[in-house]
Amino acid sequence: MAVPEQRTPIHSPTVSDVARRACVSRATVSRVLNRYPHVRSEVRARVERAMAALAYRPDAVARSLARRETRTLGLVVTDITNPFYAETAAAIVKTARTHGYTVILCDTDNIPELQAEYIEVLRQRRVDGIILGSVFLHDPAVERLIDSGMPCMLYNRRLRSGRGNYVVLDNLRAGRELTRHLLGLGHRCIGFIGTLAGLSSAAERRRGYRAALREAGVRPQPQFVHMRGVTPELAREAAREILALPDRPTAIVASSDRVALSVIEIAEEMGLSVPGDLAVVGVDNIPMAAHQAIQLTTVDQHLAEMGRLAVEGILDVIRDPERYRRSPLQQVLAPTLIVRRTCGALDPGAALRGRRLRLPAVHKGGSRG
């Protein structure tokens, strides 16, 4: 009768296996895995060769439990189909990956209750930090998150209270400079179409619009201002109402490029040419804004840069939460005005076509040192 062949049980290599092969202690292997700086280069190389020879793969779950970190970030946005959030989310994911982090994406559809629910889910998943592009000016869920000490970073929008870490555009300046540009082209009847007054980005851009009109001695017309909603359908509805007025504006400042595209769509539907009958400007500089058939004048808020800074900022907060609890990291980015075809002038000789104007730098609060 044949005796079955005895085989050594197959098992995944362990830290002990790596340590024996590299002739070092388990502690040394652990230091190499955790990227401690004080390991001699020849020892580090010997451990790495041993791991490669054994096809050793660290147990991510065990390491996370031991180090009390998951190497994951939560990202909460309002609408991933919005080109602004698609672009910034892509930059956030890419930057996080370069630092060894993965990202869990949550889309709130601008529903506060859903945002609060996602925040709780992310906390239960034990993410190391949360990046939020979805906050409202008055936002109890985010205020509670800040109070809890959980590392978090706001981008694009901020709280009325001014609390928390954030990276945003100087939205007031963006609204002011767009309006000043239209005033410089001879426009005096200038409208504003925004999303929601409860969002810092739209509210601050409207403030900049009003400030520029006052500075020029132009009285704002309440019927020219609509803060209707966040969807393209609501933006089109607002544009239709304003452009149907007997004395309609000759120019529109839109609080985002997506709103501006809706305004252009309705203007053309109503038989108005852009820029011949109506000048339109926006904010964001989404890829479609530069399309040859559109050529939208806009403010570039440097979407990839904003996403990168949001990740680098949250990683700073994760490393030293107490420091940023005392002195939040608050960065305000300088806008860039990009003049294209849609900002027609009442006086054609005053038009500025194809020029890219860098606005003066703005103060950055806080520090990254």
C-alpha positions as CSV (number, residue, x, y, z in Angstrom):
1,M,0.0,0.0,0.0
2,A,1.4,3.3,-1.1
3,V,2.2,5.9,1.7
4,P,0.8,9.3,0.9
5,E,3.5,11.9,0.2
6,Q,4.0,14.3,3.2
7,R,3.8,17.9,2.1
8,T,4.7,21.0,4.0
9,P,1.6,23.0,4.6
10,I,1.4,26.1,2.4
11,H,1.2,29.3,4.4
12,S,1.6,33.0,3.6
13,P,5.0,34.3,4.6
14,T,5.1,36.2,7.9
15,V,7.2,39.0,9.5
16,S,9.1,36.2,11.3
17,D,9.9,34.5,8.0
18,V,11.2,37.8,6.5
19,A,13.3,38.5,9.7
20,R,14.9,35.0,9.6
21,R,15.8,35.3,5.9
22,A,17.2,38.8,6.3
23,C,19.0,38.0,9.5
24,V,17.4,40.8,11.4
25,S,14.8,41.2,14.2
26,R,11.1,41.4,13.8
27,A,11.3,44.9,15.1
28,T,13.6,45.9,12.3
29,V,11.3,44.4,9.7
30,S,8.5,46.4,11.3
31,R,10.5,49.6,11.1
32,V,11.2,49.0,7.4
33,L,7.5,48.3,6.7
34,N,6.5,51.5,8.5
35,R,9.1,53.6,6.7
36,Y,11.0,54.7,9.8
37,P,13.9,56.9,8.7
38,H,16.5,55.6,11.2
39,V,17.2,52.3,9.5
40,R,20.6,51.8,7.8
41,S,20.3,51.7,4.0
42,E,22.0,48.3,3.7
43,V,19.7,46.8,6.3
44,R,16.7,48.2,4.6
45,A,17.8,46.8,1.3
46,R,18.4,43.3,2.8
47,V,14.8,43.3,4.3
48,E,13.3,44.5,1.0
49,R,15.2,41.7,-0.9
50,A,13.9,39.1,1.7
51,M,10.3,40.4,1.2
52,A,10.6,40.1,-2.5
53,A,12.1,36.6,-2.4
54,L,9.3,35.4,-0.1
55,A,6.6,37.3,-2.0
56,Y,5.7,38.8,1.4
57,R,2.6,41.1,1.4
58,P,1.9,43.1,4.6
59,D,-1.5,42.4,6.2
60,A,-3.2,45.8,5.6
61,V,-5.9,45.2,8.1
62,A,-3.6,44.2,10.9
63,R,-1.3,47.1,10.2
64,S,-4.2,49.5,10.3
65,L,-5.4,48.1,13.7
66,A,-1.9,48.3,15.1
67,R,-1.3,51.8,13.9
68,R,-4.9,53.0,14.4
69,E,-5.1,54.2,10.9
70,T,-6.8,52.9,7.7
71,R,-4.9,54.9,5.1
72,T,-8.3,56.0,3.7
73,L,-10.0,59.4,3.3
74,G,-13.6,60.2,2.9
75,L,-14.7,62.6,0.2
76,V,-18.1,64.2,0.3
77,V,-19.3,66.1,-2.7
78,T,-22.7,67.4,-3.8
79,D,-23.0,66.2,-7.4
80,I,-20.2,64.2,-9.1
81,T,-21.9,64.9,-12.5
82,N,-21.0,68.6,-12.0
83,P,-17.8,69.1,-13.9
84,F,-16.4,71.1,-11.0
85,Y,-16.7,68.2,-8.6
86,A,-15.6,65.7,-11.2
87,E,-12.4,67.6,-11.8
88,T,-11.6,68.3,-8.2
89,A,-12.4,64.7,-7.2
90,A,-10.1,63.3,-9.8
91,A,-7.3,65.6,-8.4
92,I,-8.1,64.5,-4.9
93,V,-8.0,60.8,-5.7
94,K,-4.7,61.2,-7.7
95,T,-3.0,63.1,-4.9
96,A,-4.2,60.8,-2.2
97,R,-2.9,57.8,-4.1
98,T,0.6,59.3,-4.3
99,H,0.6,59.5,-0.5
100,G,-0.6,55.9,-0.2
101,Y,-4.2,56.7,0.6
102,T,-7.4,55.5,-1.0
103,V,-10.6,57.6,-1.2
104,I,-14.2,56.7,-0.4
105,L,-16.5,58.9,-2.4
106,C,-20.0,60.0,-1.2
107,D,-22.4,62.1,-3.3
108,T,-25.1,64.1,-1.3
109,D,-27.1,65.7,-4.1
110,N,-27.1,68.8,-1.9
111,I,-29.3,67.1,0.7
112,P,-28.1,68.1,4.3
113,E,-29.6,65.0,5.8
114,L,-27.7,62.8,3.4
115,Q,-24.5,64.6,4.1
116,A,-25.0,64.0,7.8
117,E,-25.6,60.3,7.2
118,Y,-22.5,60.0,5.0
119,I,-20.4,61.7,7.7
120,E,-21.5,59.1,10.2
121,V,-20.9,56.2,7.8
122,L,-17.4,57.4,7.1
123,R,-16.7,57.8,10.8
124,Q,-17.9,54.2,11.4
125,R,-15.6,53.1,8.6
126,R,-12.8,54.7,10.6
127,V,-11.4,56.8,7.8
128,D,-8.4,58.8,8.8
129,G,-9.9,62.1,7.7
130,I,-12.8,63.6,5.7
131,I,-12.7,66.1,2.8
132,L,-16.0,68.0,2.3
133,G,-17.0,70.0,-0.8
134,S,-20.6,70.0,0.3
135,V,-21.0,72.3,3.4
136,F,-23.6,74.9,3.8
137,L,-23.1,78.3,5.5
138,H,-25.2,77.0,8.4
139,D,-24.3,73.3,8.8
140,P,-24.8,71.7,12.2
141,A,-23.5,68.3,11.1
142,V,-20.1,69.8,10.0
143,E,-19.9,71.9,13.1
144,R,-20.4,68.7,15.2
145,L,-17.7,67.0,13.1
146,I,-15.3,69.8,13.9
147,D,-16.2,69.7,17.6
148,S,-15.5,65.9,17.6
149,G,-11.8,66.4,16.7
150,M,-12.1,64.3,13.6
151,P,-9.6,65.6,11.0
152,C,-11.5,67.3,8.3
153,M,-10.9,69.7,5.4
154,L,-13.5,71.8,3.6
155,Y,-13.0,72.9,0.0
156,N,-14.9,75.2,-2.4
157,R,-17.4,76.1,0.4
158,R,-17.0,77.2,4.0
159,L,-19.1,77.8,7.1
160,R,-20.5,81.1,8.1
161,S,-18.8,80.7,11.5
162,G,-15.4,80.6,9.7
163,R,-14.5,77.5,11.7
164,G,-12.5,74.6,10.4
165,N,-9.7,73.9,7.9
166,Y,-10.5,74.9,4.3
167,V,-9.2,75.7,0.9
168,V,-11.4,78.0,-1.2
169,L,-11.3,80.6,-4.0
170,D,-11.5,84.3,-3.1
171,N,-15.1,84.2,-4.3
172,L,-15.9,87.8,-3.4
173,R,-13.0,89.0,-5.5
174,A,-14.1,86.7,-8.3
175,G,-17.6,88.2,-8.4
176,R,-16.2,91.7,-8.2
177,E,-13.7,91.3,-11.0
178,L,-16.1,89.7,-13.4
179,T,-18.6,92.5,-12.8
180,R,-15.8,95.2,-13.1
181,H,-14.8,93.6,-16.4
182,L,-18.4,94.0,-17.8
183,L,-18.6,97.5,-16.5
184,G,-15.4,98.3,-18.3
185,L,-16.9,97.1,-21.5
186,G,-19.8,99.6,-21.1
187,H,-22.5,97.5,-19.5
188,R,-24.7,99.0,-16.9
189,C,-27.6,96.7,-16.8
190,I,-25.9,93.6,-15.3
191,G,-27.8,90.6,-13.8
192,F,-26.6,87.9,-11.5
193,I,-27.8,84.3,-11.4
194,G,-26.6,82.1,-8.6
195,T,-27.3,78.8,-7.0
196,L,-28.3,79.0,-3.3
197,A,-27.9,81.8,-0.9
198,G,-27.0,79.2,1.7
199,L,-23.8,78.3,0.0
200,S,-20.7,80.5,0.8
201,S,-19.4,80.3,-2.8
202,A,-22.6,81.7,-4.4
203,A,-23.3,84.2,-1.6
204,E,-19.8,85.6,-1.7
205,R,-19.8,85.9,-5.5
206,R,-23.1,87.8,-5.3
207,R,-21.5,90.1,-2.7
208,G,-18.6,90.8,-5.1
209,Y,-21.1,91.6,-7.9
210,R,-23.0,94.1,-5.8
211,A,-19.8,95.7,-4.5
212,A,-18.5,96.3,-8.0
213,L,-21.8,97.9,-9.0
214,R,-21.8,100.2,-6.0
215,E,-18.2,101.2,-6.7
216,A,-19.2,102.2,-10.2
217,G,-22.2,104.2,-9.0
218,V,-24.6,101.7,-10.6
219,R,-27.7,100.9,-8.5
220,P,-28.3,97.1,-8.3
221,Q,-31.7,96.1,-9.7
222,P,-33.4,93.4,-7.5
223,Q,-35.3,92.0,-10.5
224,F,-31.9,91.2,-12.1
225,V,-30.8,88.9,-9.3
226,H,-31.9,85.3,-8.9
227,M,-30.5,82.8,-6.4
228,R,-32.7,79.9,-7.5
229,G,-31.0,76.5,-7.0
230,V,-28.2,74.2,-7.9
231,T,-29.6,72.3,-10.9
232,P,-29.3,73.3,-14.6
233,E,-33.1,73.2,-14.8
234,L,-33.4,75.8,-12.1
235,A,-30.7,78.0,-13.7
236,R,-32.6,77.9,-17.0
237,E,-35.8,78.8,-15.3
238,A,-34.1,81.9,-13.7
239,A,-32.5,82.9,-17.0
240,R,-35.8,82.7,-18.8
241,E,-37.4,85.0,-16.2
242,I,-34.7,87.6,-16.3
243,L,-34.3,87.6,-20.0
244,A,-38.1,88.0,-20.5
245,L,-38.1,91.3,-18.6
246,P,-39.2,94.4,-20.6
247,D,-35.9,96.1,-19.7
248,R,-33.7,93.0,-19.6
249,P,-30.0,93.2,-18.6
250,T,-27.4,93.3,-21.3
251,A,-25.0,91.1,-19.3
252,I,-25.2,88.3,-16.8
253,V,-22.7,87.2,-14.1
254,A,-23.3,83.5,-13.5
255,S,-22.1,82.1,-10.2
256,S,-20.6,79.0,-12.0
257,D,-19.8,77.9,-15.5
258,R,-22.6,75.4,-15.4
259,V,-25.1,78.2,-14.7
260,A,-23.5,80.3,-17.4
261,L,-24.0,77.5,-20.0
262,S,-27.7,77.3,-19.0
263,V,-28.0,81.1,-19.5
264,I,-26.5,80.8,-22.9
265,E,-28.8,78.0,-23.8
266,I,-31.9,80.0,-22.8
267,A,-30.7,83.2,-24.5
268,E,-30.2,81.4,-27.8
269,E,-33.6,79.7,-27.4
270,M,-35.2,83.1,-27.0
271,G,-33.5,84.4,-30.1
272,L,-30.7,86.4,-28.4
273,S,-27.1,86.1,-29.6
274,V,-24.2,85.8,-27.3
275,P,-22.3,88.1,-27.1
276,G,-24.1,90.3,-29.6
277,D,-27.3,90.8,-27.5
278,L,-26.1,89.4,-24.2
279,A,-22.7,89.1,-22.5
280,V,-22.3,86.1,-20.2
281,V,-19.5,85.3,-17.7
282,G,-19.0,82.4,-15.2
283,V,-16.8,80.9,-12.6
284,D,-14.8,77.6,-12.5
285,N,-13.1,77.3,-16.0
286,I,-14.4,73.8,-16.5
287,P,-13.1,72.1,-19.7
288,M,-16.3,72.8,-21.6
289,A,-15.9,76.6,-21.1
290,A,-12.9,76.6,-23.5
291,H,-14.8,74.7,-26.2
292,Q,-14.4,76.5,-29.5
293,A,-18.2,76.7,-30.0
294,I,-18.7,78.3,-26.5
295,Q,-15.5,80.3,-25.5
296,L,-16.9,81.3,-22.1
297,T,-15.3,84.2,-20.2
298,T,-14.8,82.9,-16.8
299,V,-12.7,82.9,-13.6
300,D,-10.3,80.0,-13.3
301,Q,-10.3,78.7,-9.7
302,H,-7.6,76.2,-10.4
303,L,-9.5,73.0,-9.8
304,A,-6.6,70.6,-9.8
305,E,-4.6,72.8,-7.4
306,M,-7.6,73.1,-5.1
307,G,-7.9,69.3,-5.0
308,R,-4.2,68.8,-4.4
309,L,-4.2,71.3,-1.6
310,A,-7.2,69.8,0.1
311,V,-5.4,66.4,0.3
312,E,-2.1,67.8,1.4
313,G,-4.0,69.9,4.0
314,I,-5.9,67.0,5.5
315,L,-2.8,64.9,5.7
316,D,-1.1,67.7,7.7
317,V,-4.1,67.8,10.0
318,I,-4.0,64.0,10.4
319,R,-0.3,64.1,11.4
320,D,-0.8,67.0,13.9
321,P,-4.5,67.4,14.8
322,E,-3.8,69.4,18.0
323,R,-1.8,72.1,16.1
324,Y,-4.6,72.7,13.6
325,R,-7.3,72.6,16.2
326,R,-5.5,75.6,17.8
327,S,-4.8,77.3,14.4
328,P,-6.9,76.0,11.5
329,L,-5.3,75.7,8.1
330,Q,-7.3,78.2,6.0
331,Q,-6.2,78.9,2.4
332,V,-7.8,81.4,0.0
333,L,-6.7,81.0,-3.6
334,A,-6.3,83.9,-6.0
335,P,-8.6,83.8,-9.0
336,T,-7.6,84.2,-12.6
337,L,-9.8,86.0,-15.0
338,I,-9.9,84.4,-18.5
339,V,-11.5,86.7,-21.1
340,R,-13.0,84.9,-24.1
341,R,-15.8,85.4,-26.6
342,T,-18.9,85.5,-24.5
343,C,-18.3,88.9,-22.8
344,G,-19.3,91.2,-25.7
345,A,-18.9,94.9,-25.2
346,L,-21.5,97.6,-25.9
347,D,-18.6,99.5,-27.4
348,P,-16.8,96.9,-29.6
349,G,-13.6,98.9,-29.4
350,A,-13.5,98.3,-25.6
351,A,-13.6,94.5,-25.9
352,L,-10.7,92.5,-24.6
353,R,-10.5,89.3,-26.5
354,G,-8.3,86.3,-25.8
355,R,-6.3,87.9,-23.0
356,R,-5.6,86.0,-19.7
357,L,-5.3,88.4,-16.8
358,R,-3.8,87.3,-13.4
359,L,-5.5,89.0,-10.5
360,P,-3.4,90.2,-7.6
361,A,-2.5,87.5,-5.1
362,V,-4.6,87.2,-2.0
363,H,-3.8,86.6,1.6
364,K,-3.5,82.9,2.7
365,G,-4.6,82.5,6.3
366,G,-3.0,79.9,8.5
367,S,0.2,78.1,7.7
368,R,1.4,74.9,6.2
369,G,4.8,74.9,7.7
